Amino acid sequence: MKKIFSMLVLISFLSVPAYSATFQGGVTEQGTSGSSRIIDKNTGEGIGGADITLPKQNYSTKTDNNGFFELDTQINGPSIMSVKKPNYKPFSVTIDERTLNAPIVVGIEKSNASGKAIDTNMYHLGDNSYSDLSANAGEFAMQAIGPFYTKRFTLKNIDITKPVYMVIGSIIGIDTAMARSMGQNKIPNAFASPPEVYFNGNKISEIQLNGDGQRIRLPKNLIRKNQVNEITIKTGRNLMQTAYIDYDDIEFMNIFIEN
Ligand SMILES: [Ca+2]
């Protein structure tokens, strides 16, 4: 039931128009008109000196003293925008040309002691071979590092009596049948198996859809407290291509742990 609910929330987020919207960790609210702005999610105050980056466009800017900023660049189709500020959780959101034409307000949240940023870089998995009709194909920023990504990290100050989540800030390019049925790509005759997530050698999840702030619960019995843990994300394969392996080309950024 909980899974169904999460899916509904995700679906409603994906289908909400981006005009004058406030993005707060996957929750969309009606914003006010005016310039785009980064605010503290809890106090509502503008955050000055935050770094705004569009990795694909190789574009970056900073907010002014009151948190306002402008995106003086062109984008075509969904693209990942990242927001970074010391002492705040790294944040990213998938935007498109409609977002660029209307002001957006992004609420970011102070990091807490038990949360941990694992990796704030952007990665491309796959083989650099993909259809122009693929989800977000026009927006791929960089060369593939191969079909999988692995990161090792220690989990200190983790409270395993509470739920522990791995969060993927943003992910684009997934061409599963579900992504296709949601209108996230336009490939008529092919689809891919979903990316798989492994934690300490155990498969814990599959990612069916593109989107922001996707949470994957880490099974308590697999967590190694104060020791090295390992996350692997393996991209899917084009299930209609049998002559050779065609990996699904995807990009993601901002992996962190929430507790
Ligand atoms: Ca491919």
Residues whose N, C-alpha, C, O or C-beta is under 5 A from the ligand:
A	BS01	CA	G126 D127 S129 Y130 D246 Y247 D248 D249
